């Protein structure tokens, strides 16, 4: 074999061996650097996990998720990026509270406040609906509209039966005011129970009943046209007591959104709220007022800018 060919073959073999060795040495280094970079990026992103809707057509969370995004966006410069992630399964209120308290798959939830809930979790005391959660319309059987037409007093309403979720603070509020209440563990069962005559009316916050009735047309339900139940209350963001940093970020973001008007804009223009305020005809309804014995003393009632005023947005 010619010497030149031997020299060329030797060089090729050495070069290939050297390149292979370099690749073997560099590859783990690149993997390590990639993992470190990924971990660094992830460390700068706040993961915020929240409950998912109870059903695939459940739109009750849409507005609250929009407010959550608004609060987190308003604090981006101070706190950095965030990632929203919903729970892996639908959660009842009591289950979501238990998971949040255990720092298990839920970092934040939104709920009507009560004295008990403010001992279980850390509240961000800014009403997410400006108190609109306390204004209640009734879902009823369509055939029963005439029953409700002549009701003008609480005593008359006490002759009927209300439906509520078993872990909703509303159930205790209604009972404390002398109303009869039937409850269900399952949200979806409430509508079937009403249809079957297990109770006579289902009080819902003014932004809730429209889609609920529309999604269950086979049950022949309707929204009662003349009454408006009211009790003072607020829906807050709640976080774990082990996560005061998230509570402070949400509080700061909400305060900024209130100050620059973006919170009010979202409240009034979110499609669910805008439709409800337009169609509820609240000023035309006969209001029945209840006392709320569950309202914590720390509720910021003195801050008038946090509370909805009759006629606003209509």
Buried (B, 14 or more C-beta within 10 A) or exposed (E): EEEEEEEEEEEEEEEEEEEEEEEEEEEEEEEEEEEEEEEEEEEEEBEBBBBBBBEEEBBBBBBBBBBBBBBBBBBEEEBEEBEBBBBEEBBBBEBBBBBBBEBEBBBBBBBBBBEEBBEBBBBBBBBBBBBBBBBBBBBBBEEBBEBBEEBEEBEEBBEBBBBBBBBBBBBBBBBBBEBBBBBBEEBEBBBEBBBEEBBBBBBBBBBBBBBBBEBBEEBEBBBBBBBBBBBBBBBBBBBBBEBEEBBBBBBBBBBBBBEEEBBBEBBBEBEBBBEBBEEBEBEEBEEBEBEBEBBBEEBEBEEEEBBBEEEBBE
